[in-house]
């Protein structure tokens, strides 16, 4: 079930990277006109989506590593949401100083992190309990 969900989300990212960026900015950024996403971001989202969809189809060790990585990323995002915002702003935007985050999205960042940890833990337990 989780593998299918992850694969579908990967496919959606690969097919619609512009919509992914737009949705993220709509939810997370207070001044959407304040910054410009770097030119490589959309192709990177597309490539990441293809990779995630392919790994989800294959299952096996690659999928296990993907979910482990997802869990580690989720824990970092959950524990350090402000660090994530600073890093994401500097990494994704051409003029990071002009980007203002929606303060309500801080809770959203934590929720996403918790969800990632939950999904990774559930996948781990399923792999090791044979269910």
SULRAWO-V620019 format. One record per residue. N is the residue number from 0. SS is DSSP state (H for helix, E for strand, - for the rest). PSI is psi in radians with two decimals (NA if undefined). OMEGA is omega as a letter, one per 30 degrees, with the letter a starting at -180 (999 if undefined). Layout:
n={N/N}
ss={SS/SS}
psi={PSI/PSI}
omega={OMEGA/OMEGA}
This chain:
n={0/1/2/3/4/5/6/7/8/9/10/11/12/13/14/15/16/17/18/19/20/21/22/23/24/25/26/27/28/29/30/31/32/33/34/35/36/37/38/39/40/41/42/43/44/45/46/47/48/49/50/51/52/53/54/55/56/57/58/59/60/61/62/63/64/65/66/67/68/69/70/71/72/73/74/75/76/77/78/79/80/81/82/83/84/85/86/87/88/89/90/91/92/93/94/95/96/97/98/99/100/101/102/103/104/105/106/107/108/109/110/111/112/113/114/115/116/117/118/119/120/121/122/123/124/125/126/127/128/129/130}
ss={-/H/H/H/H/H/H/H/H/H/H/H/H/H/H/-/H/H/H/H/H/H/H/H/H/H/H/H/E/-/-/-/-/-/-/-/E/-/-/H/H/H/H/H/H/H/H/H/H/H/H/H/H/H/H/H/H/H/-/H/H/H/H/H/H/H/H/H/H/H/H/H/H/H/H/H/H/H/H/-/H/H/H/H/H/H/H/H/H/H/H/H/E/-/-/H/H/H/-/-/E/-/-/-/H/H/H/H/H/H/H/H/H/H/H/H/H/H/H/H/H/H/H/H/H/H/H/H/H/-/-}
psi={-0.90/-0.71/-0.70/-0.78/-0.80/-0.74/-0.74/-0.76/-0.66/-0.77/-0.74/-0.71/-0.70/-0.66/-0.57/1.02/-0.58/-0.70/-0.60/-0.82/-0.78/-0.77/-0.78/-0.84/-0.66/-0.71/-0.63/-0.49/2.24/-0.71/1.43/-0.40/-0.02/-0.53/2.78/2.23/2.39/2.62/-0.48/-0.16/-0.86/-0.81/-0.59/-0.70/-0.75/-0.82/-0.75/-0.73/-0.77/-0.79/-0.80/-0.76/-0.77/-0.79/-0.67/-0.62/-0.62/-0.52/-2.53/-2.72/-0.67/-0.73/-0.69/-0.77/-0.70/-0.78/-0.62/-0.79/-0.71/-0.75/-0.74/-0.81/-0.76/-0.72/-0.74/-0.80/-0.73/-0.80/-0.53/1.09/-0.59/-0.64/-0.75/-0.80/-0.75/-0.77/-0.84/-0.72/-0.84/-0.61/-0.67/-0.35/2.52/-0.67/1.35/-0.50/-0.33/-0.06/2.23/2.15/2.56/2.05/-0.53/-0.36/-0.24/-0.75/-0.64/-0.70/-0.79/-0.70/-0.73/-0.77/-0.78/-0.71/-0.75/-0.76/-0.76/-0.85/-0.72/-0.73/-0.74/-0.77/-0.73/-0.84/-0.69/-0.69/-0.68/-0.19/-0.09/0.37/NA}
omega={a/a/l/l/l/l/l/l/l/l/l/l/l/a/a/a/l/l/l/l/a/l/l/a/l/a/a/a/a/a/a/l/a/a/l/l/l/a/a/a/a/l/l/l/l/l/l/l/l/a/a/l/a/l/l/l/a/a/l/a/a/l/l/l/l/a/l/l/l/l/l/l/l/l/l/a/l/a/a/a/l/l/l/a/l/a/a/a/a/a/a/a/a/l/a/a/a/a/l/a/l/a/l/a/l/l/l/l/l/l/l/l/l/l/l/l/l/a/l/l/l/l/l/a/l/l/a/l/l/l/999}
